[in-house]
Amino acid sequence: MAGKFKYVIIGNGAAGINALESIRRVDKEPRAAIISCESELAFSRTLLPYFVEGKIDEEKVFIRDAEYYSRMNAEPVLGEVAGIDFKAKSVSLDGGNEIGYDKLLIATGAAPTLPPIKGLDREKVFTLWTLDDARNVISASKGIKEVVIIGAGLIGVQSSHALTGRDLRFTLIDVADHILPRILDPEGAAMVQGLVESDKVKIITGANITEIAKGKKGHTHSIKIKSKGSVNADLIIVGTGARPNVSFIEGNGIAADAGILVNEKMETSVPDVYAAGDAAQGQDALSGEQVVSGIWTTAVEQGSVAGYNMAGRPMNYEGSLSVNVVDLFGVTVASVGETGDGQGYDVETFTDSSGTTSRRVFVKDGVIKGAVFIGRYSDAGIIQWLVRMKADVGAWKGTLAGQPLNMGKVMLGIKEVELGPRWPLPDKQ
Ligand SMILES: Cc1cc2nc3c(=O)[nH]c(=O)nc-3n(C[C@H](O)[C@H](O)[C@H](O)COP(=O)(O)OP(=O)(O)OC[C@H]3O[C@@H](n4cnc5c(N)ncnc54)[C@H](O)[C@@H]3O)c2cc1C
């Protein structure tokens, strides 16, 4: 396929389709192409664990139907982008086809990174990233007993969810000294670990895997861990991180760091070229630093903002906010904004008498910056709102974490927060 389109979007995921929809709210007619190297309708990676778990059917993973592209007046193009000629304004696909553009969005997401462990190429070792991965995990999980998840960060924990409903034994292994290190401090991690460990669930941290070898006594694998013995596995899911899919722009002059650098309009350093989602590195709402956010809501928001700007309706993105809710073997851990070990913050901590619910609220110079919830997270939405609004909660010092059901009172006491509409309210502009 070759041709020229006013709008070309590379990526049929959260960022890409939201960009297309924003474009169509402004500019209905001109031709658009949406390129993807996955031969599926647009789907949500966030739903893959639920599909594997059996909670939803495969069809529920798709977030747009087959008629969507004609309704959007967009040409779906199947192919892998191999390069972009920014001078000629042309995208080249691996089969040799060229697609010209007036405005281009790069929304190619990210891909899993694998640790350098011998034996990762053995059978029944998976990542959980694509629909094919999910299908493969489902068929490989029949008749097995032992599952190992390598990686206890966000991706590993999200992946662990996939098989937890089944009668299997699980081992979660991470090289870091505690689980969910980007969200939890060692104390919070120890609490979660204590709540989830059982005769069916084991967690090994500070674990340096040296090799995945052939298993014994009927097991598929034996995972060798330096100074910590070995663990049996019949199926392994690797969730150790992800990297933006941007290799095709390397060395061709566009400004990039971990991802493609964008400003508040999602513009890159190259005229008429935008980036959004996991492939982009944009401003963080709180720190102002350029970050690869790596979460669904950011991809949706950035894609939407990019689309409006591509179609000529100026819009600024106020920055991404880190929000995560994960379920680890039945224990919910949620975080919003800046969290971690608490260095440089006033941290309020509350743990209930049963030891099953805890929260930490992070405050700097009176302004609420973030919070972590273990167990109950009933008013996490309110705290997220306060963090997003950079609310001054100084007057509530000492009561924030300890009154988890009374955050409404805090809201009423916040006078500085502007209650006007915030982005995105595109149709009303
Ligand atoms: C198992 C799992 C669970 C997750 N759970 C959560 C969660 O609970 N909450 C949360 O906020 N986030 C979660 N995420 C992260 C979330 O899914 C991503 O942040 C989001 O999908 C990013 O959207 P995107 O549009 O940037 O990229 P994607 O949705 O990954 O879309 C990228 C698109 O680009 C295409 N593409 C890539 N390279 C090329 C190329 N060279 N040529 C052509 N096309 C290309 C792909 O085919 C795809 O269509 C999860 C991720 C995984 C894997």
The ligand as an SDF file (V2000), in Angstrom:
LIG
                    3D

 53 58  0  0  0  0  0  0  0  0999 V2000
   -0.3330   -7.0050   31.1070 C   0  0  0  0  0  0  0  0  0  0  0  0
   -0.4270   -5.4950   31.1820 C   0  0  0  0  0  0  0  0  0  0  0  0
   -1.2610   -4.9380   32.1500 C   0  0  0  0  0  0  0  0  0  0  0  0
   -1.3670   -3.5480   32.2280 C   0  0  0  0  0  0  0  0  0  0  0  0
   -2.1740   -3.0230   33.2040 N   0  0  0  0  0  0  0  0  0  0  0  0
   -2.2730   -1.6940   33.3350 C   0  0  0  0  0  0  0  0  0  0  0  0
   -3.1210   -1.1240   34.3140 C   0  0  0  0  0  0  0  0  0  0  0  0
   -3.7490   -1.8350   35.1010 O   0  0  0  0  0  0  0  0  0  0  0  0
   -3.2120    0.2310   34.3760 N   0  0  0  0  0  0  0  0  0  0  0  0
   -2.5100    1.0460   33.5230 C   0  0  0  0  0  0  0  0  0  0  0  0
   -2.6310    2.2770   33.6080 O   0  0  0  0  0  0  0  0  0  0  0  0
   -1.6930    0.5360   32.5690 N   0  0  0  0  0  0  0  0  0  0  0  0
   -1.5550   -0.8010   32.4600 C   0  0  0  0  0  0  0  0  0  0  0  0
   -0.7430   -1.3260   31.4860 N   0  0  0  0  0  0  0  0  0  0  0  0
   -0.0100   -0.3950   30.5900 C   0  0  0  0  0  0  0  0  0  0  0  0
   -0.9170    0.0830   29.4500 C   0  0  0  0  0  0  0  0  0  0  0  0
   -1.4600   -1.0260   28.7800 O   0  0  0  0  0  0  0  0  0  0  0  0
   -0.0970    0.9510   28.4690 C   0  0  0  0  0  0  0  0  0  0  0  0
    0.3670    2.0820   29.1810 O   0  0  0  0  0  0  0  0  0  0  0  0
   -0.9270    1.4190   27.2760 C   0  0  0  0  0  0  0  0  0  0  0  0
   -1.3890    0.3130   26.5230 O   0  0  0  0  0  0  0  0  0  0  0  0
   -0.0980    2.3330   26.3550 C   0  0  0  0  0  0  0  0  0  0  0  0
   -0.8600    2.6830   25.2350 O   0  0  0  0  0  0  0  0  0  0  0  0
   -0.1310    3.0930   23.8580 P   0  0  0  0  0  0  0  0  0  0  0  0
   -1.2210    3.4970   22.9320 O   0  0  0  0  0  0  0  0  0  0  0  0
    0.9570    4.0460   24.1370 O   0  0  0  0  0  0  0  0  0  0  0  0
    0.5740    1.7620   23.3710 O   0  0  0  0  0  0  0  0  0  0  0  0
   -0.0810    0.3400   22.9490 P   0  0  0  0  0  0  0  0  0  0  0  0
   -1.4530    0.1860   23.5230 O   0  0  0  0  0  0  0  0  0  0  0  0
    0.9450   -0.6630   23.3240 O   0  0  0  0  0  0  0  0  0  0  0  0
   -0.1940    0.4550   21.3800 O   0  0  0  0  0  0  0  0  0  0  0  0
    0.9450    0.5230   20.5600 C   0  0  0  0  0  0  0  0  0  0  0  0
    0.5490    0.2820   19.1220 C   0  0  0  0  0  0  0  0  0  0  0  0
    1.6710    0.5250   18.2720 O   0  0  0  0  0  0  0  0  0  0  0  0
    1.8140   -0.5430   17.3480 C   0  0  0  0  0  0  0  0  0  0  0  0
    3.2430   -0.5820   16.9730 N   0  0  0  0  0  0  0  0  0  0  0  0
    4.3170   -0.7050   17.7690 C   0  0  0  0  0  0  0  0  0  0  0  0
    5.4640   -0.6460   17.0320 N   0  0  0  0  0  0  0  0  0  0  0  0
    5.0920   -0.4950   15.7580 C   0  0  0  0  0  0  0  0  0  0  0  0
    5.8040   -0.3860   14.5320 C   0  0  0  0  0  0  0  0  0  0  0  0
    7.1370   -0.3750   14.4540 N   0  0  0  0  0  0  0  0  0  0  0  0
    5.0830   -0.2730   13.3960 N   0  0  0  0  0  0  0  0  0  0  0  0
    3.7180   -0.2590   13.4200 C   0  0  0  0  0  0  0  0  0  0  0  0
    3.0090   -0.3450   14.5540 N   0  0  0  0  0  0  0  0  0  0  0  0
    3.6840   -0.4670   15.7070 C   0  0  0  0  0  0  0  0  0  0  0  0
    1.2870   -1.7560   18.1020 C   0  0  0  0  0  0  0  0  0  0  0  0
    0.9130   -2.7730   17.2220 O   0  0  0  0  0  0  0  0  0  0  0  0
    0.0760   -1.1230   18.8160 C   0  0  0  0  0  0  0  0  0  0  0  0
   -1.0200   -1.0650   17.9380 O   0  0  0  0  0  0  0  0  0  0  0  0
   -0.6200   -2.7050   31.3560 C   0  0  0  0  0  0  0  0  0  0  0  0
    0.2150   -3.2810   30.3830 C   0  0  0  0  0  0  0  0  0  0  0  0
    0.3060   -4.6640   30.2960 C   0  0  0  0  0  0  0  0  0  0  0  0
    1.2000   -5.2600   29.2410 C   0  0  0  0  0  0  0  0  0  0  0  0
  1  2  1  0
  2  3  1  0
  2 52  2  0
  3  4  2  0
  4  5  1  0
  4 50  1  0
  5  6  2  0
  6  7  1  0
  6 13  1  0
  7  8  2  0
  7  9  1  0
  9 10  1  0
 10 11  2  0
 10 12  1  0
 12 13  2  0
 13 14  1  0
 14 15  1  0
 14 50  1  0
 15 16  1  0
 16 17  1  0
 16 18  1  0
 18 19  1  0
 18 20  1  0
 20 21  1  0
 20 22  1  0
 22 23  1  0
 23 24  1  0
 24 25  2  0
 24 26  1  0
 24 27  1  0
 27 28  1  0
 28 29  2  0
 28 30  1  0
 28 31  1  0
 31 32  1  0
 32 33  1  0
 33 34  1  0
 33 48  1  0
 34 35  1  0
 35 36  1  0
 35 46  1  0
 36 37  1  0
 36 45  1  0
 37 38  2  0
 38 39  1  0
 39 40  1  0
 39 45  2  0
 40 41  1  0
 40 42  2  0
 42 43  1  0
 43 44  2  0
 44 45  1  0
 46 47  1  0
 46 48  1  0
 48 49  1  0
 50 51  2  0
 51 52  1  0
 52 53  1  0
M  END
$$$$
